[in-house]
Amino acid sequence: MTSMSYRGTTALITGASAGLGEEFARQWAERGADVVLVARRLDRLTALADTLERTYGVTATPLAADLARPGAGSALRTELQQRGITVQTLINNAGFGSHGAFLEQDPDEITRMIQVNVGAVADLTRTFLPDLAADGRGALVTVASTAAYQPTPAMAVYGATKAFVLSLTEALAYETRHSSLRVLAVSPGPVSTEFFDVVGTQEAAVGRMSTPAQVVTATRRALERRSTPPSTVAGLSNLLSSLATRFAPRRVVLATAGRALGA
């Protein structure tokens, strides 16, 4: 395993106000990276930024942004340019899900989920990727999910958005293979965060619960391999489950997922 250099780089982390995003910020700052913290809750971002600066001696910049709004990526890049900040690492972590039959979902909530989980990821990645690839010292990380590996009845839109994230990231890993940029999609199973509070039920937590620290550490370890894989599944049991979906008949995979998610 090689050792990545984080010092002298800046990482932009979305969804940084809690959970996985907060842990990404802590682990990157601990290794010397400056961080740009993006989420809607500025008070939480500011408190985290103060803690990271005091603890690790890095520069932490909190920026409030609603990623459900189209063009958020360009607006963030313009703001950072005005502050003289160039990003070497982009961690697309922001996202949310909901539980229930598709026909019972609020259409506005579906649109917002697609914009945050898909639109913002594509927008931010397209906006910052030229800088990332040209510099080559950092990484492009997107948080997918084990939900990306099979249809997810009762979480149909969420699973579909994570399938997009996984496919996009793996494709970009190939397209940027001649650069020194490391590109990785990480797929955790259920994580002990606010995610399930937003979903509204623990019924969606299929599999063994991980901590944010476990998922982010697994992400770093994958990035620091001599040859970074285009994607990784965090947790052995989650990996085995995702592999099983490749060999079982699609109808069986669909039925199993539907029962597990209470569809």
ABEGO torsion letter per residue (X at the ends): XBBBBABGBBBBBBGAABEAAAAAAAAAAAAGBBBBBBBABAAAAAAAAAAAAAAAGBBBBBBBBBAABBGAAAAAAAAAAAAGBBBABBBBABEBBBBEBAAABBAAAAAAAAAAAAAAAAAAAAAAAAAAAAAGABBBBBBBBAAAABBBBGAAAAAAAAAAAAAAAAAAAAAAAABABBBBBBBBBBBBBAAAAAAGBAAABBEBBBBAAAAAAAAAAAAABABBBABBBBEAAAAAAAAAAAABBAAAAAAAAAAAAGX
